[in-house]
Amino acid sequence: TLSCGTGVVASAIANYILNKGNTIISVNTKGGELKVAFNIQNNTFKNITLSGNTERVFEGFLEV
């Protein structure tokens, strides 16, 4: 896909660790803008959310 959610969340958390910025981070990907939000409690990231627009890029059927 054009937006890897796992990579976006990891990048946002790494950015926070390096820059101690906001806990809501916008990330621009080829698939569009995504927002990562989280809380920090005892140096642990909690309640991590990823939001953004969705679009169907593939449809398939599996026959068994």
PDB file with SEQRES, HELIX, SHEET and CRYST1 records, atoms N, CA, C and O in Angstrom:
SEQRES   1 A   64  THR LEU SER CYS GLY THR GLY VAL VAL ALA SER ALA ILE          
SEQRES   2 A   64  ALA ASN TYR ILE LEU ASN LYS GLY ASN THR ILE ILE SER          
SEQRES   3 A   64  VAL ASN THR LYS GLY GLY GLU LEU LYS VAL ALA PHE ASN          
SEQRES   4 A   64  ILE GLN ASN ASN THR PHE LYS ASN ILE THR LEU SER GLY          
SEQRES   5 A   64  ASN THR GLU ARG VAL PHE GLU GLY PHE LEU GLU VAL              
HELIX    1 AA1 GLY A    5  ASN A   19  1                                  15    
SHEET    1 AA1 3 ILE A  24  THR A  29  0                                        
SHEET    2 AA1 3 GLY A  32  GLN A  41 -1                                        
SHEET    3 AA1 3 THR A  44  GLY A  52 -1                                        
CRYST1    1.000    1.000    1.000  90.00  90.00  90.00 P 1           1          
ATOM      1  N   THR A   1       0.843  -1.182   0.000  1.00  0.00           N  
ATOM      2  CA  THR A   1       0.000   0.000   0.000  1.00  0.00           C  
ATOM      3  C   THR A   1       0.881   1.236   0.000  1.00  0.00           C  
ATOM      4  O   THR A   1       2.100   1.147   0.150  1.00  0.00           O  
ATOM      5  N   LEU A   2       0.258   2.374  -0.168  1.00  0.00           N  
ATOM      6  CA  LEU A   2       1.020   3.624  -0.224  1.00  0.00           C  
ATOM      7  C   LEU A   2       1.252   4.245   1.153  1.00  0.00           C  
ATOM      8  O   LEU A   2       1.905   5.283   1.257  1.00  0.00           O  
ATOM      9  N   SER A   3       0.733   3.630   2.199  1.00  0.00           N  
ATOM     10  CA  SER A   3       0.926   4.124   3.564  1.00  0.00           C  
ATOM     11  C   SER A   3       1.090   2.934   4.498  1.00  0.00           C  
ATOM     12  O   SER A   3       0.130   2.207   4.751  1.00  0.00           O  
ATOM     13  N   CYS A   4       2.284   2.734   5.005  1.00  0.00           N  
ATOM     14  CA  CYS A   4       2.561   1.631   5.924  1.00  0.00           C  
ATOM     15  C   CYS A   4       2.291   2.111   7.351  1.00  0.00           C  
ATOM     16  O   CYS A   4       3.066   2.893   7.903  1.00  0.00           O  
ATOM     17  N   GLY A   5       1.197   1.646   7.942  1.00  0.00           N  
ATOM     18  CA  GLY A   5       0.816   2.099   9.271  1.00  0.00           C  
ATOM     19  C   GLY A   5       1.852   1.796  10.338  1.00  0.00           C  
ATOM     20  O   GLY A   5       2.119   2.632  11.200  1.00  0.00           O  
ATOM     21  N   THR A   6       2.434   0.614  10.287  1.00  0.00           N  
ATOM     22  CA  THR A   6       3.448   0.248  11.275  1.00  0.00           C  
ATOM     23  C   THR A   6       4.652   1.177  11.178  1.00  0.00           C  
ATOM     24  O   THR A   6       5.165   1.647  12.193  1.00  0.00           O  
ATOM     25  N   GLY A   7       5.095   1.435   9.961  1.00  0.00           N  
ATOM     26  CA  GLY A   7       6.244   2.319   9.756  1.00  0.00           C  
ATOM     27  C   GLY A   7       5.952   3.755  10.157  1.00  0.00           C  
ATOM     28  O   GLY A   7       6.818   4.441  10.701  1.00  0.00           O  
ATOM     29  N   VAL A   8       4.735   4.210   9.889  1.00  0.00           N  
ATOM     30  CA  VAL A   8       4.352   5.578  10.248  1.00  0.00           C  
ATOM     31  C   VAL A   8       4.336   5.747  11.763  1.00  0.00           C  
ATOM     32  O   VAL A   8       4.843   6.743  12.278  1.00  0.00           O  
ATOM     33  N   VAL A   9       3.762   4.789  12.477  1.00  0.00           N  
ATOM     34  CA  VAL A   9       3.717   4.879  13.945  1.00  0.00           C  
ATOM     35  C   VAL A   9       5.129   4.826  14.521  1.00  0.00           C  
ATOM     36  O   VAL A   9       5.464   5.606  15.412  1.00  0.00           O  
ATOM     37  N   ALA A  10       5.957   3.912  14.019  1.00  0.00           N  
ATOM     38  CA  ALA A  10       7.338   3.811  14.513  1.00  0.00           C  
ATOM     39  C   ALA A  10       8.109   5.105  14.247  1.00  0.00           C  
ATOM     40  O   ALA A  10       8.863   5.570  15.102  1.00  0.00           O  
ATOM     41  N   SER A  11       7.918   5.675  13.079  1.00  0.00           N  
ATOM     42  CA  SER A  11       8.609   6.926  12.737  1.00  0.00           C  
ATOM     43  C   SER A  11       8.142   8.072  13.625  1.00  0.00           C  
ATOM     44  O   SER A  11       8.954   8.885  14.066  1.00  0.00           O  
ATOM     45  N   ALA A  12       6.852   8.141  13.887  1.00  0.00           N  
ATOM     46  CA  ALA A  12       6.325   9.207  14.739  1.00  0.00           C  
ATOM     47  C   ALA A  12       6.863   9.097  16.161  1.00  0.00           C  
ATOM     48  O   ALA A  12       7.224  10.105  16.769  1.00  0.00           O  
ATOM     49  N   ILE A  13       6.917   7.880  16.691  1.00  0.00           N  
ATOM     50  CA  ILE A  13       7.441   7.692  18.047  1.00  0.00           C  
ATOM     51  C   ILE A  13       8.932   8.007  18.089  1.00  0.00           C  
ATOM     52  O   ILE A  13       9.402   8.635  19.038  1.00  0.00           O  
ATOM     53  N   ALA A  14       9.680   7.580  17.076  1.00  0.00           N  
ATOM     54  CA  ALA A  14      11.112   7.905  17.021  1.00  0.00           C  
ATOM     55  C   ALA A  14      11.312   9.412  16.949  1.00  0.00           C  
ATOM     56  O   ALA A  14      12.212   9.950  17.593  1.00  0.00           O  
ATOM     57  N   ASN A  15      10.482  10.095  16.172  1.00  0.00           N  
ATOM     58  CA  ASN A  15      10.568  11.552  16.078  1.00  0.00           C  
ATOM     59  C   ASN A  15      10.318  12.192  17.439  1.00  0.00           C  
ATOM     60  O   ASN A  15      11.015  13.130  17.824  1.00  0.00           O  
ATOM     61  N   TYR A  16       9.332  11.688  18.160  1.00  0.00           N  
ATOM     62  CA  TYR A  16       9.046  12.227  19.490  1.00  0.00           C  
ATOM     63  C   TYR A  16      10.230  12.009  20.433  1.00  0.00           C  
ATOM     64  O   TYR A  16      10.618  12.919  21.164  1.00  0.00           O  
ATOM     65  N   ILE A  17      10.796  10.814  20.416  1.00  0.00           N  
ATOM     66  CA  ILE A  17      11.927  10.511  21.305  1.00  0.00           C  
ATOM     67  C   ILE A  17      13.100  11.439  21.019  1.00  0.00           C  
ATOM     68  O   ILE A  17      13.758  11.911  21.946  1.00  0.00           O  
ATOM     69  N   LEU A  18      13.364  11.704  19.744  1.00  0.00           N  
ATOM     70  CA  LEU A  18      14.505  12.549  19.373  1.00  0.00           C  
ATOM     71  C   LEU A  18      14.247  14.027  19.628  1.00  0.00           C  
ATOM     72  O   LEU A  18      15.165  14.755  20.007  1.00  0.00           O  
ATOM     73  N   ASN A  19      13.016  14.481  19.426  1.00  0.00           N  
ATOM     74  CA  ASN A  19      12.732  15.919  19.467  1.00  0.00           C  
ATOM     75  C   ASN A  19      11.849  16.364  20.624  1.00  0.00           C  
ATOM     76  O   ASN A  19      11.700  17.566  20.842  1.00  0.00           O  
ATOM     77  N   LYS A  20      11.256  15.431  21.378  1.00  0.00           N  
ATOM     78  CA  LYS A  20      10.355  15.759  22.495  1.00  0.00           C  
ATOM     79  C   LYS A  20       9.318  16.795  22.089  1.00  0.00           C  
ATOM     80  O   LYS A  20       9.093  17.774  22.802  1.00  0.00           O  
ATOM     81  N   GLY A  21       8.694  16.578  20.953  1.00  0.00           N  
ATOM     82  CA  GLY A  21       7.688  17.512  20.442  1.00  0.00           C  
ATOM     83  C   GLY A  21       6.302  17.167  20.925  1.00  0.00           C  
ATOM     84  O   GLY A  21       6.102  16.791  22.079  1.00  0.00           O  
ATOM     85  N   ASN A  22       5.348  17.301  20.026  1.00  0.00           N  
ATOM     86  CA  ASN A  22       3.946  17.040  20.343  1.00  0.00           C  
ATOM     87  C   ASN A  22       3.663  15.550  20.419  1.00  0.00           C  
ATOM     88  O   ASN A  22       4.414  14.732  19.887  1.00  0.00           O  
ATOM     89  N   THR A  23       2.580  15.214  21.083  1.00  0.00           N  
ATOM     90  CA  THR A  23       2.142  13.818  21.129  1.00  0.00           C  
ATOM     91  C   THR A  23       1.091  13.536  20.060  1.00  0.00           C  
ATOM     92  O   THR A  23       0.513  12.449  20.024  1.00  0.00           O  
ATOM     93  N   ILE A  24       0.848  14.507  19.198  1.00  0.00           N  
ATOM     94  CA  ILE A  24       0.044  14.312  17.993  1.00  0.00           C  
ATOM     95  C   ILE A  24       0.935  14.731  16.830  1.00  0.00           C  
ATOM     96  O   ILE A  24       1.337  15.890  16.731  1.00  0.00           O  
ATOM     97  N   ILE A  25       1.240  13.780  15.954  1.00  0.00           N  
ATOM     98  CA  ILE A  25       2.215  14.012  14.890  1.00  0.00           C  
ATOM     99  C   ILE A  25       1.579  13.702  13.545  1.00  0.00           C  
ATOM    100  O   ILE A  25       0.989  12.637  13.364  1.00  0.00           O  
ATOM    101  N   SER A  26       1.697  14.637  12.596  1.00  0.00           N  
ATOM    102  CA  SER A  26       1.226  14.427  11.230  1.00  0.00           C  
ATOM    103  C   SER A  26       2.370  13.879  10.398  1.00  0.00           C  
ATOM    104  O   SER A  26       3.499  14.363  10.481  1.00  0.00           O  
ATOM    105  N   VAL A  27       2.070  12.863   9.593  1.00  0.00           N  
ATOM    106  CA  VAL A  27       3.080  12.243   8.732  1.00  0.00           C  
ATOM    107  C   VAL A  27       2.526  12.212   7.310  1.00  0.00           C  
ATOM    108  O   VAL A  27       1.432  11.698   7.078  1.00  0.00           O  
ATOM    109  N   ASN A  28       3.278  12.759   6.366  1.00  0.00           N  
ATOM    110  CA  ASN A  28       2.867  12.731   4.967  1.00  0.00           C  
ATOM    111  C   ASN A  28       3.465  11.508   4.288  1.00  0.00           C  
ATOM    112  O   ASN A  28       4.677  11.296   4.324  1.00  0.00           O  
ATOM    113  N   THR A  29       2.599  10.702   3.665  1.00  0.00           N  
ATOM    114  CA  THR A  29       3.037   9.513   2.937  1.00  0.00           C  
ATOM    115  C   THR A  29       2.549   9.623   1.496  1.00  0.00           C  
ATOM    116  O   THR A  29       1.799  10.540   1.162  1.00  0.00           O  
ATOM    117  N   LYS A  30       2.969   8.701   0.651  1.00  0.00           N  
ATOM    118  CA  LYS A  30       2.484   8.697  -0.723  1.00  0.00           C  
ATOM    119  C   LYS A  30       0.975   8.487  -0.777  1.00  0.00           C  
ATOM    120  O   LYS A  30       0.322   8.891  -1.739  1.00  0.00           O  
ATOM    121  N   GLY A  31       0.429   7.862   0.242  1.00  0.00           N  
ATOM    122  CA  GLY A  31      -1.006   7.619   0.302  1.00  0.00           C  
ATOM    123  C   GLY A  31      -1.798   8.755   0.923  1.00  0.00           C  
ATOM    124  O   GLY A  31      -3.028   8.707   0.935  1.00  0.00           O  
ATOM    125  N   GLY A  32      -1.132   9.766   1.432  1.00  0.00           N  
ATOM    126  CA  GLY A  32      -1.805  10.903   2.048  1.00  0.00           C  
ATOM    127  C   GLY A  32      -1.306  11.173   3.451  1.00  0.00           C  
ATOM    128  O   GLY A  32      -0.357  10.547   3.922  1.00  0.00           O  
ATOM    129  N   GLU A  33      -1.956  12.110   4.109  1.00  0.00           N  
ATOM    130  CA  GLU A  33      -1.539  12.508   5.453  1.00  0.00           C  
ATOM    131  C   GLU A  33      -2.161  11.584   6.497  1.00  0.00           C  
ATOM    132  O   GLU A  33      -3.357  11.293   6.457  1.00  0.00           O  
ATOM    133  N   LEU A  34      -1.330  11.130   7.428  1.00  0.00           N  
ATOM    134  CA  LEU A  34      -1.785  10.317   8.556  1.00  0.00           C  
ATOM    135  C   LEU A  34      -1.440  11.047   9.838  1.00  0.00           C  
ATOM    136  O   LEU A  34      -0.476  11.811   9.887  1.00  0.00           O  
ATOM    137  N   LYS A  35      -2.227  10.811  10.876  1.00  0.00           N  
ATOM    138  CA  LYS A  35      -1.948  11.401  12.185  1.00  0.00           C  
ATOM    139  C   LYS A  35      -1.747  10.286  13.199  1.00  0.00           C  
ATOM    140  O   LYS A  35      -2.529   9.339  13.277  1.00  0.00           O  
ATOM    141  N   VAL A  36      -0.686  10.423  13.967  1.00  0.00           N  
ATOM    142  CA  VAL A  36      -0.390   9.486  15.056  1.00  0.00           C  
ATOM    143  C   VAL A  36      -0.538  10.259  16.358  1.00  0.00           C  
ATOM    144  O   VAL A  36       0.014  11.349  16.510  1.00  0.00           O  
ATOM    145  N   ALA A  37      -1.284   9.688  17.292  1.00  0.00           N  
ATOM    146  CA  ALA A  37      -1.446  10.304  18.607  1.00  0.00           C  
ATOM    147  C   ALA A  37      -1.159   9.251  19.672  1.00  0.00           C  
ATOM    148  O   ALA A  37      -1.414   8.064  19.467  1.00  0.00           O  
ATOM    149  N   PHE A  38      -0.631   9.688  20.802  1.00  0.00           N  
ATOM    150  CA  PHE A  38      -0.314   8.755  21.877  1.00  0.00           C  
ATOM    151  C   PHE A  38      -0.194   9.503  23.191  1.00  0.00           C  
ATOM    152  O   PHE A  38      -0.099  10.730  23.219  1.00  0.00           O  
ATOM    153  N   ASN A  39      -0.200   8.749  24.272  1.00  0.00           N  
ATOM    154  CA  ASN A  39       0.065   9.271  25.613  1.00  0.00           C  
ATOM    155  C   ASN A  39       1.352   8.630  26.106  1.00  0.00           C  
ATOM    156  O   ASN A  39       1.720   7.535  25.682  1.00  0.00           O  
ATOM    157  N   ILE A  40       2.029   9.328  27.008  1.00  0.00           N  
ATOM    158  CA  ILE A  40       3.244   8.773  27.604  1.00  0.00           C  
ATOM    159  C   ILE A  40       3.025   8.676  29.106  1.00  0.00           C  
ATOM    160  O   ILE A  40       2.635   9.643  29.760  1.00  0.00           O  
ATOM    161  N   GLN A  41       3.286   7.483  29.639  1.00  0.00           N  
ATOM    162  CA  GLN A  41       3.094   7.228  31.061  1.00  0.00           C  
ATOM    163  C   GLN A  41       4.260   6.370  31.538  1.00  0.00           C  
ATOM    164  O   GLN A  41       4.430   5.245  31.067  1.00  0.00           O  
ATOM    165  N   ASN A  42       5.066   6.887  32.468  1.00  0.00           N  
ATOM    166  CA  ASN A  42       6.231   6.165  32.994  1.00  0.00           C  
ATOM    167  C   ASN A  42       7.158   5.700  31.864  1.00  0.00           C  
ATOM    168  O   ASN A  42       7.589   4.547  31.837  1.00  0.00           O  
ATOM    169  N   ASN A  43       7.457   6.612  30.932  1.00  0.00           N  
ATOM    170  CA  ASN A  43       8.329   6.317  29.783  1.00  0.00           C  
ATOM    171  C   ASN A  43       7.797   5.191  28.903  1.00  0.00           C  
ATOM    172  O   ASN A  43       8.567   4.517  28.219  1.00  0.00           O  
ATOM    173  N   THR A  44       6.478   4.986  28.918  1.00  0.00           N  
ATOM    174  CA  THR A  44       5.835   3.971  28.083  1.00  0.00           C  
ATOM    175  C   THR A  44       4.783   4.649  27.219  1.00  0.00           C  
ATOM    176  O   THR A  44       4.002   5.469  27.702  1.00  0.00           O  
ATOM    177  N   PHE A  45       4.769   4.301  25.937  1.00  0.00           N  
ATOM    178  CA  PHE A  45       3.785   4.859  25.014  1.00  0.00           C  
ATOM    179  C   PHE A  45       2.491   4.065  25.139  1.00  0.00           C  
ATOM    180  O   PHE A  45       2.490   2.839  25.034  1.00  0.00           O  
ATOM    181  N   LYS A  46       1.387   4.779  25.364  1.00  0.00           N  
ATOM    182  CA  LYS A  46       0.088   4.137  25.558  1.00  0.00           C  
ATOM    183  C   LYS A  46      -0.964   4.814  24.690  1.00  0.00           C  
ATOM    184  O   LYS A  46      -0.788   5.947  24.241  1.00  0.00           O  
ATOM    185  N   ASN A  47      -2.060   4.097  24.465  1.00  0.00           N  
ATOM    186  CA  ASN A  47      -3.200   4.627  23.706  1.00  0.00           C  
ATOM    187  C   ASN A  47      -2.764   5.198  22.366  1.00  0.00           C  
ATOM    188  O   ASN A  47      -3.135   6.318  22.014  1.00  0.00           O  
ATOM    189  N   ILE A  48      -1.986   4.442  21.625  1.00  0.00           N  
ATOM    190  CA  ILE A  48      -1.489   4.885  20.322  1.00  0.00           C  
ATOM    191  C   ILE A  48      -2.607   4.741  19.298  1.00  0.00           C  
ATOM    192  O   ILE A  48      -3.206   3.673  19.167  1.00  0.00           O  
ATOM    193  N   THR A  49      -2.883   5.823  18.573  1.00  0.00           N  
ATOM    194  CA  THR A  49      -3.887   5.777  17.512  1.00  0.00           C  
ATOM    195  C   THR A  49      -3.279   6.271  16.203  1.00  0.00           C  
ATOM    196  O   THR A  49      -2.390   7.123  16.186  1.00  0.00           O  
ATOM    197  N   LEU A  50      -3.780   5.717  15.124  1.00  0.00           N  
ATOM    198  CA  LEU A  50      -3.381   6.105  13.772  1.00  0.00           C  
ATOM    199  C   LEU A  50      -4.658   6.444  13.027  1.00  0.00           C  
ATOM    200  O   LEU A  50      -5.589   5.640  12.988  1.00  0.00           O  
ATOM    201  N   SER A  51      -4.708   7.636  12.431  1.00  0.00           N  
ATOM    202  CA  SER A  51      -5.916   8.020  11.694  1.00  0.00           C  
ATOM    203  C   SER A  51      -5.546   8.671  10.375  1.00  0.00           C  
ATOM    204  O   SER A  51      -4.468   9.245  10.220  1.00  0.00           O  
ATOM    205  N   GLY A  52      -6.459   8.567   9.442  1.00  0.00           N  
ATOM    206  CA  GLY A  52      -6.279   9.154   8.123  1.00  0.00           C  
ATOM    207  C   GLY A  52      -7.351   8.639   7.189  1.00  0.00           C  
ATOM    208  O   GLY A  52      -8.167   7.798   7.567  1.00  0.00           O  
ATOM    209  N   ASN A  53      -7.346   9.139   5.980  1.00  0.00           N  
ATOM    210  CA  ASN A  53      -8.323   8.703   4.985  1.00  0.00           C  
ATOM    211  C   ASN A  53      -7.997   7.303   4.493  1.00  0.00           C  
ATOM    212  O   ASN A  53      -6.849   6.863   4.526  1.00  0.00           O  
ATOM    213  N   THR A  54      -9.029   6.622   4.039  1.00  0.00           N  
ATOM    214  CA  THR A  54      -8.847   5.288   3.468  1.00  0.00           C  
ATOM    215  C   THR A  54      -9.310   5.283   2.024  1.00  0.00           C  
ATOM    216  O   THR A  54     -10.152   6.083   1.618  1.00  0.00           O  
ATOM    217  N   GLU A  55      -8.745   4.374   1.267  1.00  0.00           N  
ATOM    218  CA  GLU A  55      -9.134   4.211  -0.124  1.00  0.00           C  
ATOM    219  C   GLU A  55      -8.884   2.760  -0.518  1.00  0.00           C  
ATOM    220  O   GLU A  55      -7.837   2.199  -0.196  1.00  0.00           O  
ATOM    221  N   ARG A  56      -9.826   2.164  -1.201  1.00  0.00           N  
ATOM    222  CA  ARG A  56      -9.658   0.777  -1.653  1.00  0.00           C  
ATOM    223  C   ARG A  56      -8.651   0.777  -2.803  1.00  0.00           C  
ATOM    224  O   ARG A  56      -8.833   1.470  -3.804  1.00  0.00           O  
ATOM    225  N   VAL A  57      -7.587  -0.011  -2.642  1.00  0.00           N  
ATOM    226  CA  VAL A  57      -6.570  -0.092  -3.691  1.00  0.00           C  
ATOM    227  C   VAL A  57      -6.495  -1.478  -4.312  1.00  0.00           C  
ATOM    228  O   VAL A  57      -5.794  -1.681  -5.304  1.00  0.00           O  
ATOM    229  N   PHE A  58      -7.222  -2.438  -3.726  1.00  0.00           N  
ATOM    230  CA  PHE A  58      -7.192  -3.797  -4.248  1.00  0.00           C  
ATOM    231  C   PHE A  58      -8.449  -4.518  -3.807  1.00  0.00           C  
ATOM    232  O   PHE A  58      -8.976  -4.272  -2.722  1.00  0.00           O  
ATOM    233  N   GLU A  59      -8.916  -5.395  -4.647  1.00  0.00           N  
ATOM    234  CA  GLU A  59     -10.033  -6.253  -4.297  1.00  0.00           C  
ATOM    235  C   GLU A  59      -9.763  -7.625  -4.875  1.00  0.00           C  
ATOM    236  O   GLU A  59      -9.340  -7.743  -6.025  1.00  0.00           O  
ATOM    237  N   GLY A  60      -9.999  -8.649  -4.100  1.00  0.00           N  
ATOM    238  CA  GLY A  60      -9.739  -9.991  -4.588  1.00  0.00           C  
ATOM    239  C   GLY A  60     -10.673 -10.999  -3.926  1.00  0.00           C  
ATOM    240  O   GLY A  60     -11.408 -10.675  -2.993  1.00  0.00           O  
ATOM    241  N   PHE A  61     -10.625 -12.206  -4.425  1.00  0.00           N  
ATOM    242  CA  PHE A  61     -11.442 -13.285  -3.891  1.00  0.00           C  
ATOM    243  C   PHE A  61     -10.550 -14.505  -3.697  1.00  0.00           C  
ATOM    244  O   PHE A  61      -9.635 -14.758  -4.481  1.00  0.00           O  
ATOM    245  N   LEU A  62     -10.831 -15.242  -2.655  1.00  0.00           N  
ATOM    246  CA  LEU A  62     -10.073 -16.460  -2.351  1.00  0.00           C  
ATOM    247  C   LEU A  62     -10.995 -17.651  -2.479  1.00  0.00           C  
ATOM    248  O   LEU A  62     -12.037 -17.710  -1.826  1.00  0.00           O  
ATOM    249  N   GLU A  63     -10.619 -18.595  -3.314  1.00  0.00           N  
ATOM    250  CA  GLU A  63     -11.414 -19.816  -3.448  1.00  0.00           C  
ATOM    251  C   GLU A  63     -10.673 -20.944  -2.754  1.00  0.00           C  
ATOM    252  O   GLU A  63      -9.463 -21.107  -2.915  1.00  0.00           O  
ATOM    253  N   VAL A  64     -11.413 -21.712  -1.987  1.00  0.00           N  
ATOM    254  CA  VAL A  64     -10.813 -22.813  -1.240  1.00  0.00           C  
ATOM    255  C   VAL A  64     -11.293 -24.129  -1.807  1.00  0.00           C  
ATOM    256  O   VAL A  64     -10.905 -25.190  -1.318  1.00  0.00           O  
TER     257      VAL A  64                                                      
END                                                                             
